[in-house]
């Protein structure tokens, strides 16, 4: 699976599970951490866990597993690290507090309108 196919699958999975405010930032030229950051939030800690679980489940069906996960115990900010793609699933308060989009504002925001449903 290519990076773009993986990004699309993650975005579609988050969207189907009703993630809020999904953003994809291409950060290839800004950091060695990853090529893409996918940022989304749930309406509660329970939904945040469910979103991360669903992404993990869907990708594992294709034989893709995260190299590392963080944050499941608190569910304020769950990170799924797929090496080139890092998925950040927040609860609303933590996302507002950390403001990753602002921190990585020099990243290129990728248009995902073809992969998400209209509100």
Phi, psi and omega per residue, in radians:
X1 nan 2.265 3.125
X2 -1.300 2.897 3.089
X3 -1.005 -0.804 -3.107
X4 -1.116 -0.727 3.097
X5 -1.088 -0.672 3.122
X6 -1.173 -0.774 3.090
X7 -1.012 -0.822 -3.139
X8 -1.048 -0.770 -3.127
X9 -1.115 -0.735 3.125
X10 -1.113 -0.809 -3.127
X11 -1.077 -0.803 3.138
X12 -1.087 -0.700 3.120
X13 -1.116 -0.815 3.110
X14 -1.076 -0.727 -3.135
X15 -1.121 -0.768 3.139
X16 -1.111 -0.488 3.111
X17 -1.600 0.204 3.058
X18 1.179 0.618 3.019
X19 -1.105 2.632 -3.122
X20 -1.805 2.481 2.971
X21 0.892 1.027 -3.132
X22 -1.302 2.278 3.101
X23 -2.285 2.523 3.036
X24 -2.169 2.157 3.117
X25 -2.016 2.250 3.036
X26 -1.555 2.042 -3.048
X27 -2.084 0.340 -3.070
X28 -0.858 -0.799 -3.056
X29 -1.537 0.037 -3.075
X30 -1.875 -0.413 -3.044
X31 -2.700 2.740 3.034
X32 -1.606 -0.030 -3.110
X33 -1.129 -0.709 -3.058
X34 -2.932 2.962 3.030
X35 -1.648 -0.544 -3.115
X36 -2.346 2.449 2.919
X37 -1.942 2.269 3.011
X38 -1.959 2.180 -3.044
X39 -2.146 2.317 3.101
X40 -2.689 2.931 3.041
X41 -2.465 2.741 3.055
X42 -1.834 2.957 -3.127
X43 -1.472 -0.200 -3.134
X44 -2.701 2.935 3.090
X45 -1.107 -0.611 3.113
X46 -1.102 -0.790 3.122
X47 -1.186 -0.634 3.106
X48 -1.025 -0.812 3.091
X49 -1.093 -0.752 -3.127
X50 -1.091 -0.693 3.112
X51 -1.099 -0.849 3.136
X52 -1.109 -0.734 3.118
X53 -1.046 -0.730 -3.098
X54 -1.189 -0.723 3.079
X55 -1.068 -0.815 3.130
X56 -1.036 -0.779 -3.127
X57 -1.115 -0.862 -3.092
X58 -1.086 -0.734 -3.140
X59 -1.262 -0.595 3.125
X60 -1.132 -0.481 3.068
X61 -1.116 -0.428 3.087
X62 -1.709 0.189 3.131
X63 1.369 0.292 -3.135
X64 -1.878 2.076 -3.140
X65 -2.130 2.576 3.134
X66 -1.158 2.535 3.060
X67 -1.306 -0.403 -3.141
X68 -2.784 2.579 3.004
X69 -2.275 2.597 3.119
X70 -2.483 2.615 2.935
X71 1.632 0.031 -3.109
X72 -1.108 -0.552 -3.068
X73 -1.141 -0.678 -3.135
X74 -1.691 -0.503 -3.121
X75 1.078 0.324 3.029
X76 -1.371 -0.643 -3.093
X77 -2.661 1.834 -3.135
X78 -1.797 2.300 -3.137
X79 -2.014 2.233 3.006
X80 -1.975 1.984 -3.062
X81 -1.777 1.910 3.103
X82 -1.835 0.604 -3.129
X83 1.171 -1.344 -3.119
X84 -1.438 -0.280 -3.119
X85 -2.277 2.180 3.093
X86 -2.017 2.180 -3.132
X87 -1.750 2.176 3.110
X88 -1.957 2.000 3.104
X89 -2.015 2.010 -3.075
X90 -1.866 2.835 2.738
X91 -1.510 2.877 -2.992
X92 -1.040 -0.781 -3.086
X93 -1.099 -0.769 -3.137
X94 -1.172 -0.657 3.117
X95 -1.127 -0.746 3.105
X96 -1.101 -0.646 -3.110
X97 -1.228 -0.861 -3.046
X98 -1.419 -0.472 3.052
X99 0.793 1.003 -3.129
X100 -1.025 -0.620 3.142
X101 -1.049 -0.658 3.128
X102 -1.272 -0.703 3.133
X103 -1.069 -0.658 -3.118
X104 -1.875 0.595 -3.081
X105 -1.064 -0.376 3.103
X106 -1.348 -0.152 3.081
X107 -1.265 2.737 -3.139
X108 -1.522 2.058 3.098
X109 -1.306 2.220 -3.112
X110 -1.584 2.339 3.112
X111 -1.255 2.054 -3.130
X112 -1.973 0.234 -3.046
X113 -1.021 -0.465 3.119
X114 -1.353 -0.171 -3.058
X115 -1.961 -0.054 -3.137
X116 -2.129 2.730 3.118
X117 -1.510 2.664 3.100
X118 -1.262 2.475 3.099
X119 -1.313 nan nan
